[in-house]
Amino acid sequence: MMEATIDRVPPLDMATGAALAAGRLGDPFAVLGPHQGPRGRYLRVFVPGALSVAIRQADREDVGLRAMEPEGVFAGDLGPGSYRLVIAWPGGEQVIEDAYAFGPLLGDFDLHLLGEGHHYQLADALGANPVTIDGIPGVRFAVWAPNAQRVSVVGIFNAWDGRRHMMRRRGETGIWELFVPRLASGELYKYELVDAHGQLLPQKADPVARAAELPPGTASIVPRRASHDWMDAGWMAERAGRQSQGAPISIYELHPGSWVREPDGEIPDWRGLARRLVPYAKGMGFTHIELLPVAEHPFTGSWGYQPLGLFAPTRRFGEPEDFALFVDACHAEGIGVIVDWVPAHFPSDAHGLARFDGTALYEHEDPREGFHKDWNTLIYNFGRREVANFLIASALYWLEHFHVDGLRVDAVASMLYRDYSRQPGEWVPNIHGGRENLEAVEFLRRLNIIVAERAPGAIVIAEESTAWPGVTRSVDDGGLGFSYKWNMGWMHDTLHYLERDPIHRRHHHQEITFGLIYAFSEHFVLPLSHDEVVHGKGSLLTKMPGDDWQKFAGLRAYLAFMWTHPGKKLLFMGGEIAQRREWNHDGEIDWDLLEDDRHRGVQSLVRDLNRLYREVPALHATDSLPQCFRWLVQDDWQNSVYAFLRHLPGEKPVLVVVNMTPVPRWNYRIGVPHHGQWRELLNSDAADYGGTGLGNGGAVHAQGEAFAGEPAFVEIIVPPLSALMFTAEEAG
């Protein structure tokens, strides 16, 4: 092996050499890699810990570079053509291309979009992307860190030494990039940053990583190239109609890690859930599955609501392509997939987004704006265009890359109000002196506009617990632009009512009727979610007062009332079998309860409710039409009986009667709009559901005499703690 001459190599000045050796050099490409000097081409490399470095070029003998100051620098004159480095390490030899031989990577248009905050294919520009450059396979890394003095990519491939792969800064964009040759999918990596003051920061996971280590590991993972061959073209073409305001939407909410266990006690992966969950949900008649957040998160006990990997499906259930397979399997069976998505806040873990480049980059500097006391988390700075771009690109990634059908946006109320859960003096007013978070409002509107444009037919659902006006009104009409909103008021009022002893319900009759005052002010989902069965709240069954008979009967009546009430439906897993224990994220649903007829009865009821909800247009097509709902009995507080009509022109109307006491009501008279027979569609007290079997023999006949403002009436038996559904044989 020849030794290189160094006639063309200019010496490093002392300050540059010291910065390079200390890993504080902000522009490594200025001194490393191939350069054209006054005397010709030369090469300088920095490989701390190497014993020697040589140049290998085609049809030429290897040429050894000279060791120079500072330690780890090797240099020599360089002839024309490409070259590889032959590096002798204490443990062996490595032959590889020089990362500093490659020019700038991201194009001007990418940089322009990133600077404007309009790059919605963010994972294609930032993060780790396997690419081939000049015939050389490797990984292109890019990260936004505008206030850093130096950024490096580190991993096992460079012994986690931040001096080995220092990145190139692209002007004033704040983007740092580097191509690492021969690196492959599956490699662990992080970013090592030096802040503007020269301080070394904790190593950071990639904000745009598409895969990450399972806790307690915190590294990001170079992803595989997209490999899933989608088979859901038919579903995607029909999706908009299946998720419209007039469609039946019945959502089965679940936590993937605690729905069921495999026979060996392990949690099923996405492929296992595709085999078991999809047929179950379809058999139960649900139209959608909603997953608690599946973005990567460091703490399992957060259930995913404190995510740090907004582009990475958690590895708890397999690889990203396994998640794509799960979504495709749902679509093949006509089931939509909704994912809980958390743009309101993020955890303060040192390896995450917190003070990412040494400054409050993703969050607010002022804790009165940037810290959530409720969850000990940090609040995104929605007014910063790059942060808003990051969040919107994450939303689109789930919708476009994984064909997810909807996002349920968590904690929207905490985003909308600057004084959310804060005392006077603990928050900063907006520019007009008000409590509204104007930047968050603008972000949510922009999110919903862009989702509608780029993911036609997808829905965005707000978990919003206040009376903020126009959550589901279009942005053009001054609203926030969401597709649906969780009806938290309905849930709270009705559960409070149901938790009362029936003898006292007469004094709280309005807790059932009040929801209809505003039921059509938004496009609502009625949620009986995971939040109602944790933290000592018990299960839905145990919320019901009385003995076991009353508990089961009350739950059946409540579920039937919910399924007949205007609004789309959401039920958390376990509710459909009358789970006795509250939800435990470390366990599974108590499936053995189905050995009991009463639990099987509740499951059968939910299955039939879903079937009727889909089959009877008056029960789903009128959810946003106030003219298609009418109270028939609204003020019978003494008997705690309610009756209402769901009707749609040209369709048979549905009469719903609910008795919220354990006392049967004999010969109960209700005015109805049609003479003739009213056929019984459902009786929640039927023996098949575990009830007493008391009822009306399958049908009642309306008498031709006006009553309570209606042209006819029926006299029916209303079983104790029950809900009945009848349909007229004559269309409305």
C-alpha angles and dihedrals in degrees: 000000000000123000118238122243117234100205092119097042114101115213119252114247115242097253094049092046092049092049091049094049092047094048092244099115111124097194109039093165088066091069107016130069127025118336137180110229132180090271098041142277122339139169133222124184132180115209110156112208096023119132095209142343129212135183118238118196130170116279092359135105115255112266119211117225120226120251109238140174129317101044112264095034117118123180144168146151113289129211126212123290137040123313144189130217121240104202122189111209126182087255099045146298129309125195113195145141118265112257088210093059092076123087129225112315113197114069125236092255091055090049091047092052092045091051092049092047092240102111102119095171088064096150089059091056105033131037124036116326123178106226141157117234121186088346093306117119118218144114128287112213124195131169138172112238108141097172099047122111092207135005126192135179112230136185145129087296090070100026089256088287110152092202094065102065108025111173134234119249114222104219118272096337093094089230118136120194142177137171113221109198123225093009112139141201114286096040117137116233145164136178122253114204136189112204127228090271094054096257119142111236128210110276110269133218115233111270089212097040113144093202133025142184120268114253134300082038114077105188126117120236128225102244129231118250113267107279109164116114103212118222099180103094091124093052093047091051091053098037099098092057093045091055100039125120090259096050127096107256116182113168127202105204116202147164105232093212097057107032096094141342128228117244089263091054095254124133111253118244124228091278091051090049090050089056097045111021099044096057090043094053091045092048090051090053099243115153096203142028117214117200124205106238112308096182110117114277132178099221118055091198090065087069086226096301091118100054128175099178106062091170098040126083106219115263089222086095102031141276126333091256089055089057089051089052090052092052091047090050090053091050092049088061095044096257123135123218123223121185126201108237125194117207095146099082146345136213121264097231110152093237093053138069097300109121086341098184096022093280136078091273104154096018136048120272092221111072089212085070102024110043129074110208092191094063103015088239137130125252121231117244096240092183093064108092095215091052093048088048090051092053097043091047088053091053091049092047092062092044099043105028097038099028090234109174100215147359124224104208110218125221098002091161090060088055097049099054127057090201094051107149091346133123124229110289093024096090140053118235121230122256090278094049094254134127097239117109098230093183092054091048091053091046093052092048091049091047093054094045092051094045090052090051100044103031106038113199095018117124132217117206124198124217092207119156103184135073094260103157123242101009090154096030115110119266089239088060093049098266132122093253101233119154095222140359129213109247097227093165092058091048095050095044096047095044091050088052094048093049091060123093106261090239089066098042093089087071093054100042092133093063087078098039099040094077091066091063089071102016092114099039089092137013097265139200114201104223128203090172139169089271090072096056104048141070095042096312092118125216127303089259095052091049088068114091126230134036124326093276092055093043093055094042092048092050092049091050091048094050091048090049090051094049091051096044118095111268139065117282135243126178126178118231114274093031089091092062097039094251109210099203123060116253118288113194090202094058138041138252112290093250091169087073087079088076084075116081092221094058092044087050093058089048091051090049093053090048091052093044090055091048094051091043090057097040101045112067093199089065097055112012092062100053092112097034113090092186089065096062125072133173113229096174114019107144107044092119093152092066097028089231124148129186130181141165128233109195139167125190110260093015132092111266122237123225116204122193122184128189113193097186130077089240119098116232111221123204091358109183121217128175113236134187097234137055121222132041126353110197119214112241098177142359114190088202093059117131090240088065095046095266134129095267092235111149150111104289094259099298145033130207121232115228118228096239125105115249133174092351095310126109094237142015141212128213111212143170109244108200120221116279093357147129123217130196124199131175126204117238087223119073120237 
